[in-house]
Amino acid sequence: MAKTIQQGGRGPRGATSFSVKALTKDGTMKRLLSMIFKNYKKEVIVIAIMVFFYSLAHSSSSMFIQQLLTIVINPALTDPEGITPYLGKLWAIIGLMIGIYVLGIIASIVYTQLLAITSQKIMNQIRIDMFNKMESLPIKFFDQNSHGEIMSYYTNDVDTLYQFLSQSLVQFFATGLILIFAFAYMVYSSLYLLLIVALGVTVMFFVTKKLSGKSATYFFKQQKSVSKTEGFIEEMMNGLKVVKVFTHEERSKEDFDVINNELCHNSTRANIFGNIMMPILGNIGNVMYVLVAGVGALLWYFRVPNIGLVCLTAPGLGTASYELPTMTSAILVSFLMMTRQFSFNVSQISQQFSMAAMALAGTKRILDLLDQEPEADDGYVTLVNAKRAEDGSLIETNERTNLWAWKHPHHDGTLTYTELKGDILLDYVDFGYTPDKIVLHDVYIYAHPGQRIALVGATGAGKTTITNLINRFYDIQDGKIRYDGININKIKKADLRRSLGIVLQDTNLFTGTVMENIRYGRLDATDEEVYNAAKIANAYDFITRLPEGFNTMLTADGANLSQGQRQLLSIARAACADAPVMILDEATSSIDTRTEQLVQSGMDKLMQGRTVFVIAHRLSTVQDSDAIMVLDHGRIIERGNHDTLIAEKGVYYQLYTGAFELE
């Protein structure tokens, strides 16, 4: 089953409720806007200005209708000369309308184009930041989280954030401006009618708050269900052969149905609450429109004095005989238009809450990933190319000399250089993946330069764990690990790992040519060095028989190669890296006996002069080791070379002679 992502309880995971308010309170929205404004300040300012002009143009229709009725149409209806005296004013108003609408069109074109470009730039940078963060995370993070769910950060969460930035966020801003302009016009026109609109908007607000909270909760659950579904599908794809071999198809379908039904349920509920909002708000707007029309008509019919800023422009203001003007058809008609526009935009902005909730949920997950603690590295000893001075001391050089040294800075500002020889010591090491469950106990292993150390034992005995500790994929609980006399905690992890070559049981090949895959561990290797590495691993012959030789493209983890060929490329990659210490974790387990004989000669060449740790179940591959460590439940129970252990007739002897198996 797909693993459930764990992030130490941070963020909204496991929460029973969710709302936009919660994410704005915890700083998600603030951080998102801060990231955008920090890197794209100029673009944001230009977009804001263009949206302002667009919103102004979009809101001006009611004002123009009032001006047409007040200045042109109503006077023309009572004037014996008709509309002729008012044509100049008519053309002036129409010209001004055209000018403002053209400005709105230009502003719309500019901000939509700039928004599309800027949104893609933001998404590009976020994906870069996420990938950079992922590369800095410890192995433990990937042990605890399914690959499918991690992928959902890059696909589902980033996509919802893009939709929010390219649509909803600007929609919020534009609609907010339109509402402000509409409100200002209503204050200007009639406070009586504004009270009706205020009552309707209050009802809309409470409906929006109730429904958006419900839809936001389910949209967030939908996000989690999507990532769970993607994780399960990714797991089933990777294990498809196993599924078919064990005829597990029907059970897989049942498991998928459970996860998919959960996604369907959450998505359905989210969309029910999200989609029902617009009709309800629309009907509230219709009722509000009818009330404004009815009340406005009564005010107009009974000539009730109108109260509004429009009164300040009425003739006679300030005279002793001044009276408040009454409701006019021009005010009523334009106010009705503005009411319709106001209610529509309230519905529009309310409709965006669900999208905002889903986007902020995705943003929260993205920020949780970006907030993950990177792999700790407090090392200060680095690996450098070195050469010998005339007095025999080591000095640093930029040239590749195949002589490496540890560069050790001291508190007094001095530097010392220690030759990299490959002397490894595990000094009574204790380790557990969790502090309360120790899996390695008092492990003491020393490997002198050039020695071959074999680790044998049952599955789960701790063999691979030991090599992971040498790489510092994990840090030990107690004891010390020393590399050429230096505590490996003092060595920078990148430099430590650069000095170690590794061939794993599970090969990993990357999309690219055969040559690029072999060169993966040492990008400055020449073509000739790549060829030599392939020859060492005895991979040269089969590579030259490929359709395009070393330029043959590999995809899908080298699916077009046999398992043995993939392993040979993995060994060639380690040979090309030319590290002084090699770790071979079941390196020949996937190779048939005939191929193993070909590889073994190359492996012998590869291991000459290097410290080598060999993990093997096939004991015939470790007989020539300088020392063999037999592990059982995290403890070394026997140690010695092949002949010594055979003579002792202990566990190793029984394993070798087949008295019992590695179980």
C-alpha positions in Angstrom: 0.0 0.0 0.0 1.1 3.5 -0.6 2.8 5.1 2.4 1.2 8.1 4.1 3.4 11.1 4.1 4.6 12.2 7.5 6.0 15.6 8.3 6.3 15.5 12.0 2.8 16.8 12.6 3.5 20.1 11.0 0.9 21.8 8.8 -2.7 20.9 8.4 -2.1 17.1 8.0 -4.4 15.2 10.2 -6.6 18.3 10.9 -10.3 17.7 11.1 -11.3 21.1 9.8 -9.9 23.6 7.4 -10.7 27.1 6.2 -9.2 29.9 4.3 -9.2 31.9 7.5 -7.0 29.3 9.1 -4.4 29.5 6.4 -4.4 33.3 6.3 -3.9 33.3 10.1 -1.0 30.8 10.0 0.8 33.1 7.4 0.4 30.9 4.3 -1.2 33.8 2.3 1.3 36.3 3.7 4.3 34.1 2.8 2.9 33.5 -0.7 2.3 37.2 -1.4 5.7 38.0 0.1 7.5 35.5 -2.2 5.7 37.0 -5.2 6.2 40.6 -4.4 9.9 40.1 -3.4 10.9 38.6 -6.8 8.4 40.2 -9.1 7.7 43.6 -7.6 7.7 45.6 -10.9 5.4 43.1 -12.6 3.0 43.1 -9.7 2.8 46.9 -9.7 2.1 47.0 -13.4 -0.5 44.3 -13.2 -2.2 46.1 -10.3 -2.3 49.4 -12.2 -3.7 47.8 -15.3 -6.3 45.9 -13.2 -7.3 49.2 -11.6 -8.0 50.8 -15.0 -9.8 47.7 -16.2 -12.0 47.7 -13.1 -12.7 51.4 -13.4 -13.8 51.0 -17.0 -15.9 48.0 -16.1 -17.7 50.0 -13.4 -18.3 53.1 -15.4 -21.4 52.0 -17.4 -23.9 53.0 -14.7 -22.4 56.4 -14.3 -22.6 57.0 -18.1 -26.2 55.8 -18.1 -27.1 58.3 -15.4 -25.3 61.1 -17.3 -27.1 60.2 -20.5 -30.5 60.2 -18.8 -29.8 63.3 -16.8 -28.0 65.5 -19.3 -29.4 64.3 -22.7 -32.4 61.9 -22.7 -34.7 63.3 -20.0 -34.2 67.0 -21.1 -34.7 66.0 -24.7 -38.0 64.4 -24.0 -39.4 67.6 -22.7 -37.7 70.0 -25.1 -39.7 71.1 -28.1 -36.6 71.0 -30.3 -36.0 67.3 -29.3 -32.5 66.0 -29.1 -30.9 68.4 -31.5 -29.6 70.9 -28.8 -28.1 68.0 -26.9 -26.2 66.3 -29.7 -22.9 67.9 -28.6 -23.3 66.6 -25.1 -24.4 63.2 -26.4 -21.3 62.8 -28.6 -19.1 64.1 -25.8 -20.4 61.4 -23.4 -20.2 58.7 -26.0 -16.6 59.8 -26.9 -15.7 59.7 -23.2 -17.3 56.2 -22.9 -15.4 54.9 -25.9 -12.1 56.4 -24.5 -12.6 54.7 -21.1 -13.6 51.4 -22.6 -10.6 51.4 -25.0 -8.4 52.1 -22.0 -10.1 49.2 -20.2 -9.4 46.9 -23.2 -5.8 47.9 -23.4 -5.4 47.5 -19.6 -7.1 44.0 -19.9 -4.7 42.9 -22.7 -1.6 44.1 -20.9 -2.4 42.6 -17.5 -3.6 39.2 -18.8 -0.5 38.8 -21.0 1.9 40.0 -18.2 0.0 37.8 -15.7 0.4 34.7 -17.8 4.1 35.3 -18.2 4.7 36.2 -14.5 2.6 33.3 -13.3 4.7 30.8 -15.3 7.9 32.4 -14.0 6.6 32.1 -10.4 5.7 28.4 -11.0 9.1 27.8 -12.6 10.9 29.3 -9.6 8.7 27.4 -7.1 9.5 24.1 -8.9 13.2 25.0 -8.9 13.1 25.8 -5.1 11.2 22.6 -4.4 13.6 20.5 -6.4 16.6 22.2 -4.8 15.1 21.6 -1.4 14.4 17.9 -2.2 18.0 17.4 -3.2 19.1 18.7 0.2 16.8 16.5 2.2 18.1 13.5 4.1 17.5 9.9 2.9 15.1 9.5 5.9 12.6 11.8 4.3 12.3 9.6 1.3 12.1 6.5 3.4 9.1 8.0 5.2 7.2 9.3 2.2 5.9 7.6 -0.9 7.3 8.8 -4.2 3.9 9.2 -5.7 2.9 11.6 -3.0 6.1 13.6 -3.3 5.4 13.8 -7.1 1.9 15.3 -6.2 3.7 18.4 -4.9 5.1 19.1 -8.4 1.9 18.3 -10.2 -1.3 18.7 -8.3 -0.3 21.3 -5.7 1.7 23.4 -8.2 -1.2 23.3 -10.7 -3.8 24.5 -8.1 -1.4 27.3 -7.1 -1.0 28.3 -10.7 -4.7 28.4 -11.2 -5.0 30.6 -8.2 -2.3 33.0 -9.2 -3.4 33.2 -12.9 -7.1 33.5 -12.2 -8.4 33.8 -8.6 -6.0 36.2 -7.1 -6.4 38.8 -9.8 -10.2 38.1 -9.8 -10.2 38.9 -6.1 -8.4 42.2 -6.7 -10.4 43.2 -9.8 -13.7 42.3 -8.2 -12.8 44.0 -5.0 -12.0 47.3 -6.9 -15.3 47.0 -8.8 -17.2 46.6 -5.5 -15.4 49.6 -4.1 -16.3 51.7 -7.1 -19.9 50.4 -7.0 -20.2 51.1 -3.3 -18.9 54.7 -3.8 -21.4 55.2 -6.6 -24.2 53.9 -4.4 -23.2 56.3 -1.6 -23.2 59.1 -4.2 -26.6 58.1 -5.6 -28.9 57.1 -2.8 -28.4 56.1 0.8 -32.0 54.7 1.0 -31.3 52.2 -1.7 -27.9 51.5 -0.4 -29.4 50.2 2.9 -31.3 47.5 0.9 -28.1 46.5 -0.9 -26.2 46.5 2.4 -28.9 44.1 3.9 -28.6 41.8 0.8 -24.8 41.8 1.0 -24.9 40.9 4.7 -27.1 37.9 3.9 -24.7 37.0 1.1 -21.7 37.3 3.5 -23.2 34.8 6.0 -24.2 32.3 3.3 -20.7 32.6 1.8 -19.0 32.1 5.1 -21.0 29.0 5.8 -20.7 27.4 2.4 -17.1 28.4 1.7 -16.0 26.9 5.0 -17.7 23.6 4.1 -16.3 23.5 0.5 -12.9 24.5 1.7 -12.8 21.6 4.2 -13.6 19.1 1.4 -11.3 20.8 -1.2 -8.4 20.3 1.3 -9.4 16.7 1.8 -9.6 16.3 -1.9 -6.0 17.5 -2.2 -4.9 14.9 0.3 -6.9 12.2 -1.5 -5.4 13.1 -4.9 -1.9 12.7 -3.5 -2.8 9.4 -1.9 -4.3 8.1 -5.1 -1.2 9.2 -7.1 1.0 7.5 -4.6 -1.0 4.2 -4.9 -0.9 4.3 -8.7 2.8 5.0 -8.7 3.4 2.0 -6.3 1.2 -0.3 -8.5 3.0 0.7 -11.7 6.4 0.0 -10.1 5.3 -3.4 -8.9 3.2 -4.3 -11.9 5.1 -7.5 -12.6 4.8 -8.6 -9.0 1.1 -7.9 -9.1 0.6 -10.0 -12.2 2.9 -12.9 -11.1 0.9 -13.3 -7.8 -2.4 -12.6 -9.6 -3.1 -9.7 -7.3 -5.0 -7.7 -9.8 -8.5 -8.1 -8.2 -7.2 -7.2 -4.7 -5.4 -4.2 -6.2 -8.6 -3.1 -7.9 -10.4 -3.4 -4.6 -7.7 -1.4 -2.8 -7.8 1.3 -5.5 -11.6 1.5 -5.3 -11.4 2.3 -1.6 -8.9 5.1 -2.2 -10.6 6.4 -5.4 -14.0 6.3 -3.7 -12.6 8.5 -0.9 -11.4 10.9 -3.5 -14.8 10.8 -5.3 -16.6 11.5 -2.0 -14.4 14.4 -1.0 -14.5 15.9 -4.5 -18.2 15.5 -4.8 -18.8 17.2 -1.4 -16.4 19.9 -2.3 -18.1 20.7 -5.6 -21.6 20.4 -4.1 -20.9 23.1 -1.6 -18.8 25.1 -4.1 -21.4 24.9 -7.0 -24.4 25.6 -4.8 -23.0 28.9 -3.7 -23.4 30.7 -7.0 -27.1 29.9 -7.5 -28.0 30.9 -3.9 -26.1 34.1 -4.1 -27.5 34.8 -7.6 -31.1 34.4 -6.2 -30.3 36.6 -3.3 -29.0 39.2 -5.8 -32.3 38.8 -7.8 -34.4 39.5 -4.6 -32.1 42.4 -3.8 -32.6 43.8 -7.3 -36.4 43.5 -7.1 -36.4 45.2 -3.7 -34.3 48.1 -5.0 -36.6 48.4 -8.0 -39.7 48.4 -5.9 -38.5 50.7 -3.2 -36.9 53.0 -5.8 -40.1 53.2 -7.8 -42.1 54.1 -4.6 -39.6 56.8 -3.7 -39.8 58.2 -7.2 -43.6 58.0 -7.3 -44.2 59.7 -4.0 -41.3 62.2 -4.7 -39.6 61.3 -1.4 -36.5 63.5 -0.9 -33.4 61.6 -1.9 -30.3 61.5 0.4 -26.9 61.0 -1.2 -23.7 62.8 -2.3 -25.6 63.6 -5.5 -27.5 66.2 -3.5 -24.2 68.1 -3.1 -24.3 68.8 -6.8 -27.9 69.9 -7.0 -28.7 73.5 -8.1 -29.5 75.9 -5.2 -27.2 74.2 -2.7 -26.4 76.7 0.1 -29.4 79.0 -0.5 -32.1 79.5 2.1 -34.8 77.9 -0.2 -32.7 74.8 -0.9 -34.7 71.5 -0.8 -33.4 68.0 -1.1 -33.9 66.7 -4.7 -36.2 63.7 -5.1 -35.5 60.3 -6.6 -35.1 60.5 -10.4 -35.4 57.9 -13.1 -31.8 58.5 -14.0 -30.7 57.7 -10.5 -33.0 54.7 -10.2 -32.1 53.1 -13.6 -28.3 53.5 -13.0 -28.6 52.3 -9.4 -30.4 49.2 -10.6 -27.6 48.5 -13.1 -25.1 49.0 -10.4 -27.1 46.7 -8.0 -27.0 44.0 -10.6 -23.3 44.5 -11.1 -22.7 44.6 -7.4 -24.5 41.4 -6.6 -22.9 39.6 -9.6 -19.4 40.6 -8.4 -20.2 39.5 -4.8 -21.2 36.1 -6.2 -18.0 36.1 -8.3 -15.7 36.8 -5.5 -17.5 34.3 -3.3 -17.2 31.7 -5.9 -13.4 32.1 -5.8 -13.2 31.1 -2.1 -13.3 27.4 -2.9 -10.5 27.9 -5.5 -8.6 29.9 -3.0 -9.0 27.3 -0.3 -7.7 24.5 -2.6 -4.8 26.7 -3.8 -3.8 27.7 -0.3 -4.0 24.0 0.8 -1.6 23.2 -2.0 0.5 26.2 -1.1 0.6 25.0 2.5 1.9 21.6 1.4 4.5 23.3 -0.8 5.7 25.5 2.0 5.8 22.5 4.3 8.1 20.8 1.8 10.3 24.0 1.6 10.3 24.2 5.4 11.7 20.7 5.8 15.0 20.6 7.6 17.8 20.0 5.1 20.3 17.3 5.7 22.5 18.5 8.5 26.1 19.0 7.6 28.4 20.7 10.1 31.6 19.2 8.5 34.5 21.5 7.7 37.1 19.0 6.4 37.1 18.9 2.6 38.6 16.7 -0.1 41.1 18.3 -2.4 43.5 17.3 -5.2 47.0 17.2 -3.9 50.6 16.7 -5.0 53.8 16.2 -3.1 56.2 19.1 -2.6 60.0 18.6 -2.8 60.2 17.9 0.9 57.5 15.2 0.6 54.7 17.2 2.2 51.3 17.5 0.6 50.2 20.7 -1.1 46.8 21.5 -2.7 46.5 21.7 -6.5 43.7 22.4 -9.0 44.9 19.6 -11.3 43.6 16.1 -11.0 46.6 14.1 -9.8 44.9 10.9 -8.5 46.4 11.9 -5.1 43.7 13.1 -2.7 44.1 14.7 0.6 41.8 15.9 3.5 42.1 19.6 4.0 41.7 20.3 7.7 41.3 23.9 8.8 42.2 24.7 12.4 41.0 27.3 14.8 44.3 29.2 14.7 43.9 29.6 10.9 46.5 26.9 9.9 45.8 24.2 7.5 46.9 20.6 7.6 46.6 18.0 4.8 46.1 14.3 5.4 46.5 11.9 2.6 43.4 10.0 1.7 44.3 6.4 2.1 41.0 4.7 2.8 41.6 3.7 6.5 38.1 3.1 7.9 37.3 2.5 11.6 33.9 1.8 13.1 34.7 2.2 16.8 31.9 0.4 18.9 29.1 2.0 17.0 25.4 1.9 18.1 22.7 2.9 15.7 18.9 2.9 15.4 16.6 4.4 12.8 14.6 5.6 15.8 16.3 6.4 19.1 14.2 3.8 21.0 15.0 0.9 18.7 18.7 0.2 18.3 19.6 -2.1 15.3 23.4 -2.1 15.5 25.1 -2.9 18.8 28.8 -2.3 19.5 29.9 -2.7 15.9 33.7 -2.6 15.7 35.3 -2.9 12.3 38.6 -1.6 11.0 39.7 -1.6 7.4 43.2 -0.7 6.6 44.0 0.8 3.2 43.7 -1.7 0.4 41.9 -4.3 2.5 38.7 -6.1 1.4 36.1 -6.4 4.2 33.2 -8.7 3.7 29.9 -8.4 5.6 27.7 -11.5 5.6 24.6 -12.4 7.5 20.9 -12.9 7.2 18.6 -10.3 5.7 18.1 -7.5 8.3 21.3 -8.3 10.1 22.6 -4.8 9.5 25.0 -5.2 6.6 23.6 -2.4 4.4 23.0 -0.2 7.4 26.7 -0.2 8.2 27.6 1.0 4.7 24.8 3.7 5.0 26.6 4.9 8.1 29.9 5.1 6.4 28.2 7.3 3.7 26.5 9.3 6.5 23.1 8.7 5.1 22.2 8.4 8.8 24.1 9.5 11.9 25.0 7.1 14.7 23.7 7.2 18.3 27.0 6.2 20.0 30.6 5.4 19.1 32.8 6.9 16.4 33.5 6.4 12.7 36.9 7.5 11.6 38.2 8.0 8.1 42.0 8.2 7.9 41.9 9.1 11.5 39.3 11.9 11.1 35.9 11.7 12.7 33.5 11.6 9.7 31.2 14.1 11.4 34.0 16.6 10.7 34.1 15.8 7.0 31.7 17.6 4.6 29.2 15.1 3.4 29.6 15.9 -0.3 33.4 15.4 0.1 33.0 12.2 2.1 30.7 10.7 -0.5 32.9 11.8 -3.3 35.6 9.6 -1.8 33.3 6.6 -1.8 32.3 4.5 -4.8 29.2 2.4 -4.4 27.4 -0.3 -6.4 24.0 -1.2 -5.1 21.9 -4.3 -5.5 19.1 -2.2 -7.0 20.6 -0.4 -10.0 19.5 3.1 -11.0 20.0 4.3 -14.5 18.9 7.7 -15.7 17.4 9.0 -18.9 20.4 9.7 -21.2 23.1 7.9 -23.2 25.1 4.9 -21.9 28.1 7.2 -21.8 26.3 9.8 -19.7 25.2 7.1 -17.3 28.8 5.8 -16.8 30.1 9.3 -16.5 27.4 10.2 -13.9 29.8 9.9 -10.9 32.6 11.9 -12.5 31.4 14.5 -15.0 34.9 15.5 -16.1 35.9 12.0 -17.2 37.1 11.8 -20.8 35.6 9.5 -23.4 38.7 7.3 -23.1 38.3 7.0 -19.3 34.6 6.0 -19.8 35.7 3.3 -22.3 38.3 2.0 -19.8 35.7 1.9 -17.0 33.5 -0.1 -19.3 36.3 -2.5 -20.0 37.1 -2.9 -16.3 33.5 -3.9 -15.7 33.5 -6.1 -18.8 30.6 -4.0 -20.1 32.5 -2.8 -23.2 31.6 -5.7 -25.5 27.8 -5.6 -25.0 27.8 -1.8 -25.1 29.4 -1.8 -28.6 26.8 -4.2 -29.7 23.9 -1.8 -28.8 22.3 0.0 -31.7 24.3 3.2 -31.2 27.0 1.9 -28.9 27.9 4.3 -26.1 25.4 6.9 -27.6 22.4 4.5 -27.1 19.7 6.3 -25.2 18.4 4.7 -22.0 14.9 5.4 -20.7 12.7 4.0 -17.9 15.7 3.0 -15.8 17.3 1.1 -18.6 14.3 -1.0 -19.3 15.7 -2.0 -22.7 18.6 -3.7 -21.1 18.8 -7.0 -19.1 19.2 -6.9 -15.4 22.8 -8.1 -15.7 23.6 -5.5 -18.3 22.2 -2.8 -16.0 24.3 -4.0 -13.2 27.4 -4.0 -15.4 26.8 -0.3 -16.2 26.4 0.4 -12.5 29.8 -1.2 -11.9 31.3 0.7 -14.8 29.9 3.9 -13.3 31.7 3.1 -10.0 34.9 2.3 -11.9 34.7 5.7 -13.7 34.3 7.5 -10.5 37.6 6.0 -9.4 37.0 6.5 -5.7 39.6 5.2 -3.2 37.0 3.4 -1.1 34.4 1.1 -2.7 31.2 -0.3 -1.3 29.7 -3.3 -3.2 26.2 -4.0 -1.9 25.3 -7.3 -3.5 26.9 -6.0 -6.6 26.8 -9.3 -8.4 23.5 -10.7 -7.1 21.6 -9.9 -10.4 24.3 -11.4 -12.6 24.3 -14.9 -13.8 27.3 -17.2 -13.0 28.9 -16.8 -16.4 28.6 -13.0 -16.3 29.8 -13.0 -12.7 33.1 -14.7 -13.8 33.6 -12.0 -16.4 32.8 -9.3 -13.9 35.0 -10.7 -11.1 38.2 -10.2 -13.0 37.2 -6.6 -13.6 36.2 -6.2 -10.0 39.6 -7.5 -8.9 41.2 -4.8 -11.0 38.8 -2.2 -9.6 39.5 -3.2 -6.0 43.3 -3.2 -6.3 44.8 -0.6 -3.9 41.4 0.4 -2.6 39.6 -0.3 0.6 36.5 -2.3 -0.2 33.4 -3.3 1.7 31.6 -6.2 0.2 28.1 -7.3 1.1 27.2 -10.7 -0.3 24.9 -13.6 0.2 26.8 -15.7 -2.3 29.8 -16.6 -0.1 31.9 -17.7 -3.1 32.4 -14.0 -3.8 33.9 -13.2 -0.4 36.4 -16.0 0.0 39.4 -13.8 -1.0 38.4 -11.0 1.5 41.0 -10.0 4.1 38.4 -10.1 6.8 34.8 -11.5 6.9 32.3 -10.1 9.5 29.4 -12.4 10.3 26.5 -10.3 11.6 23.4 -11.4 13.4 20.7 -9.0 14.6 23.0 -6.1 14.5 26.0 -7.7 16.2 29.2 -9.1 14.9 29.3 -12.7 16.1 32.3 -13.9 14.1 35.3 -12.3 12.3 38.3 -13.5 10.5 39.4 -14.6 7.0 37.8 -17.4 5.1 40.3 -20.1 6.2 40.1 -19.0 9.9 36.4 -19.0 10.0 36.2 -22.4 8.2 38.6 -23.8 10.8 36.5 -22.5 13.7 33.5 -24.4 12.3 31.1 -21.8 13.6 28.2 -20.0 11.9 30.3 -19.1 8.8 31.3 -22.7 8.4 27.7 -23.8 8.6 26.7 -21.2 6.1 29.4 -22.1 3.7 28.8 -25.8 3.9 25.1 -25.4 3.7 24.3 -26.6 7.2 21.8 -23.8 7.4 20.9 -20.8 5.3 21.0 -17.1 5.9 17.7 -16.7 7.6 
